[in-house]
């Protein structure tokens, strides 16, 4: 790929991430100061950066605690930052969950709880129900992540098998008012889905979770299935009076970030197209659709004329088929896309806006029309790597991994395809 194209695509990613910059977005959504205490709680991959930004823009005393992924910490003054494991929960996450409940304990009607919620909080806040262990919840996470089910299905089940998700943390803070400031990383920006909604209940029921598990043919661990089949520990409904004073504000999202990237494209004199900010489905299937669209543009000049930048977001999924492959959903998308669009004149970047794709150190990768040819020259079979879910190895061999480091925010997948 030409250095010029790589720099251009990186600039689009930076514009998308910049639109979700914590201090800027928080300043526009601050609640009214309370008569009593201000307590900050939070969870997600960008929770530490949100907490530090909140301290800078808030006028008045505050305290609190947030939990983020290992390695995503940053300095704070009054808010404690705890670290835990993602995407599979660990013992540190259990202690973090306890710390959040302790932070909202004993509050009164004049107190305010500000919840800073962003993607990744589901794994960072384990809270197994009675009779279950951390390992039971970790196993549930592993099963869900390997299933290929969309995030809405995963979260519907997680909420029914938890002591904190599905609004339970907000319920514990009553009678204090809870204002949830949400950085959305889910399709269609439903705040109840972000981090499985520790402070935001939804209308989903235990029956819905059972139906979804059956529809997606999920092989849940026996303990989990037994709990789901019972009636104990139902998640509270959004209509519960305990939530009547609470407010929920989506302060950043994939939609706003893609619009910022599109404006950057216009400034370069190129036509931008946003397909959608809510694309779901198997990464490799979504890749084939993108490749077919690029081929149509190149061969027939429709539905868009060149030059064009095709932008999209959302949250794709990966069904684990291989043994021991490395890479996340964005890297897998790009490997499948580069295979399907091989030989065409394109340059592309696919990356996670939090800076980490899956469990590796990269956010995603770059590719162009000759990436697969180069990969074969290095002795790799790209189709075999895709079948083994080993996209990281492919782009590592090419030197085309995109490694910006943790960004401090998370508005889901970012894909940009430049067709000159």
N, C-alpha and C positions, 0 to 999 in steps of 0.2 A: 504494500500500500504506500502511496506517495505520502511523504511527511506532511505535505500541505493538507491532504484529506484527513489525516490522523489528528492534526491540530484543530481543524475545523470541527470534527465530530466531538473532540474533547471539549471545545468551547460550548457546544450545544449541551453537553452533559453538565458543564459548570453552570450554565444559565438555568437549567432545570433545577439543579440543587440549590442555586442561589435564591430561587423563588421561594424556597422553603427554609431560608436562613432563620434560625431560631429567634434572634433578638428582634429582627424586623417584623416577623409575623406576630410575636407575642405582644409587642407594643400596641398593636392595633386591636387587641382583643382582651385587654385587662378588665377584670370585674371591678366593681366598686369596693373600696376598702371596707372591712367590717368594723363594727363597734368592738368586737372581741379580738381573738387571736386569728392569725393567718397561718395555716398549716399546708405545706406543699407535699404532695405524694406523687409518685409517677413510676412508669415502667416502660421499657422499650430500648431499642438499640441506640436511639438518640436522646434518651432521658437525661443523661448527665449534661449534655450541651443545652438542652431546654432548661434545666434547673439553673445552670450558670447564667443563661440569658435572662431568666425570670428575676434572678437576684439583681441584675443590672437595671431592669426597667421598673421594678416594684418599689414604690415609695412607702416605707414603713417596715416595722419589724416582722420577721417571719421565721419559721422553723420547718423542719420536715425531712423526708427521706425519699430517695428514688433508687431504682435498681436498673442497671444496664448490663450489657454483655461484657465479658472479660475483655480488657484492652480498650474499651470505649470511654474510659473515665476522663474527666477534665477537672481543673480546680474549681471549688465552690467555697463559699464563705459560711453560710448558715444551714445549708441543706446537705445532709449526709448522702454520699453516693456509694451504693453497694454494688458489687459485681456478682454475676452468676452465669450459669452456662446457657448457651443457645446453640443449636435448636433443641437439644435434649436436656431437660431440667436436672439440677443437681442439688446437693445438700445446702449449698450457699443460697440457692433460690428459695428453699424452704425457710431459711432464717430471714431472708429479705421479705418474704410474705408476712412473717410474724412481725417484723419491724414496721411494715406499713399499717397493719392493724393496730399496733401499739401507738403509732403516731396519731391516729384518729380517735383513740379511746378517750371517753370522758368529755367530749366537746359539747358545747351548749348552742342554743339557737342564735346567739350573737356571733358565733365563730364561723370562719370561712375555710373550707378545704378547696384548694386548687389542685386539680389532678392533671398532670402532664402526661399524656398517653400517646404512645407511638408504636409502630410495628415492632414485633419481637417480644412483646410483653407476655404473650401466652406461655412461652417456655420459661421466661424469667420469673414467673410467679406460680410455682407449683403449690398446690394445696389439696392433697388427696383427701377425699371424704372418709368418714369413719370406716374402719375395717380395711383400709387400703394403705399402701406404703408409697414412698417416693418412687420406688422401682416400678410399681404398678402404673403410676402416671407417666413415667419415662417410657415405659413400654407402649402405652397408648399413643404417645407422641411419635414413637418410631413407626408404629403401624399406620398412623394417619399420614405421616410424611411420605411413606413409601407407597401409599395407595393410589396416588394420582387424583384424589378427590379435590375439588376446589376449596378455597380457604373458608367459604361460608359453611360448607358441610363440616369441615374439621372443627370450626368454632362452635357450631351448634351442639356438637357432641362434647367438646371440652367444657362448655358452660354447665352441662348437666353432671359433670364428673369433677367438681371442684368446690372448694370452700371460699374462693375469692372472685372467680370470674362471674360474668352475667349480672353485674351490678351489686354483688355482695359487699364489696369494700365501701361503696357509697351508702349502703344500708347500715353498715356498722358505724358510719360517721354521724348518722342522725342523732340529734335534731339539727346539727350544723348544716349550713347550706354547702352544697358541693357544686363547683363549677369545673367541668371537664373541658380542657383545651386539647383538642385531638389533632394530631398529624396523621392524616389518613393514608394508609398503604393498601387499602382494599378496593375492589371494584365498586363503583357507584357511591363510594364515600359514606357508607353506613357506619356511623361512629360506634354502634353496638358491636361491630365485628372487629374493630381495631384492638389488638391485644386481648381478644375475647371479652372486651367490655368490663373490666373490673369495677368501673364506676358508672357504666352505661348499660342498663338492662334493655332487653328487646322483647318482642312479642313471641319469640320462639318458645316452645313447650317441650316437655319430656317426650310427648308423643311425636313431635316433629323430629327430634333427635333419633328416636327409634326408627321412624320411617326412612330417614336419610341413610342411616347405617344399613338398612335392608336394601334400599335402592342401589346403593353403591357397593353392595355385597362385601362390606367390610368384615374382616375376620378379627373381631375384637377379642382381647384376652378374656378369659372366662369370668374373672372378677368384675371387669368393666361391664361386660354384657349383662351380668346378673344385676349390677347396680342400675344400669340403664333400664332394665325390665321392671324394676321396682318403683316405688313412689317416694321413698325417703330422699330428702335433700334437694327438692326441686328448686331451680333457679327462680328468683322473684320476677314477677312480671312488671313491665314498664308502667302498668296502671296502678301499681301498689302506692298508697298514699305516702309512704316513706320517701318517695322520690319527688314529691309535689313541688318542693322549693328549688330543686336542682336545675342547672342549666348545662347545656352541651353545645360546644362551638367547634366546628371543624375549621382549623386555622391554616392548614396547608394540605394540598392534595396533588395527585398526579395530574389532574385537569389543569390546575394553575401552573404547574411546572412545565407541562408540555406547551402551554401557551407561551411561556417565557422562551422556550427553545425555538418555537415557531417564529417569534419576533426576531430572534437572533438570525435565523435563516433569511428572513425578509431583508434584514440589514445587509446581508451579503449579496443581495440581488437575485436570490433563488426563491422559487415558489415552494412554500411548505404545505404539507397535507398531514393533518392529524387523523389517523384512522379511528382511534378510540383510546380513551384512558382507562378502559375497563375490560381489556381482553383477557379471557380465561381459556383454559384447555391445556392439553399436553403441549409442552414446549416444542417438540419436534413437529407436531401437527400445525401449530400456529406458524412455525417457520415455513412449512410448505405453502401455506396460504400467502404469506408475505413474498415468497419467492415467485409464486405464480403471478402475483400482482406486478412485481418488478419486471418479469418477462413480458407481460402484456404492455407495460409502459414502453419497453425498449423495442419490441417487435411491431407493435401496432399503434403506439402513440395514444393509448387510452388506458384507463380513464383520466390520466394526467399526461401532460407533455413534459419532456425534458428541457432544462434541468429541473429536478425536483428532489426534495428531501421528504421521505415518508417517515413520520413519527408515530409511535404507539406506546402505550403503557398498559398497566393492569398487573395481574399476577398469574403467570402460567404455573403449571405443575409438572413434575417429573415422576413417572412410575419407574421404580427401580427394577431394572431387568438384569443388569450385569453383576459382577462380583468384584467389589473393591474399587470401582471406578471413582474418579475424582471430578468434581465440578458441580455447579449449581444450575438453576433453571435458565439463567441468561446465557451462560456459556454453552449449555446444551442447545438452546434455541439457535445460537449463532453457528454451531457446527452443522446442525441440520439445515439451516438456511444456506450456508456456504456450499453444502453438497447439492442442494436443490437448484441453486442459482449459479452453479459452477460455469465459468466461461463468460458470464455476463459482465458488463462494465459497471460495477457498483463498488462502493465502499461503505462499510457498516460498522456500527458499534452497538452492542447490547450489554447492558450493565444494570446492577442493582443500585438504586440511588443512596443506599446506606453505606456503600463502599465495599460491601462484602457479599459475594455471591455464594450462597450455601455455607459451607464451613471452611472454605479455603481463604487465601489472602487477597484474592482478586475481586474486583467488582464485576468483571465480565471480560470481554475481549473485543479485538478488531478483526475484521475479515474483508476480503475483496474477491473478485472473480477468479484469481489465480491461487488463493490460499490452499485449496485442496490439492492442486498440482504440486505446490511446494511441499506439502505434507507428505505426499507419496515419494517425492524425491529424497526425503529424509528417512524413508523406510517404513512409514506408518500407513496403515489402511484406515482411512477416515470412517468408512462404513462400520468396520469392526469396533473402532473407538466409540462411535455413537451407540452401537448395540450394547456396549459395556458401560454406558453412562460415564465415559472417560474423556469428556470434552476438555477438561483442564490440561491433560497430558498433550492433547492436540495443539492447543494454542501456546502452551509452554514451549513445546518443541519449535514452534514458529517464531517465538519471541514476541507474540502478539497479545499477551495478557494485558488487561487494563487494571492497574493497581494504584488507585488514588489514595487508598487508606480510608478509615472510617470518616464519613462526611459530617456526622452529627445530626443528620436528619434521615427520614425514610419515607419516600412517597412512591415506593414500589419500583417496578421494572421501567427501564428507559431503553427504547430502541430507536435508532436513527439510521436510515438507509439513504445514502446519497447516490442518485443516478444522474450522472452528468450528461 
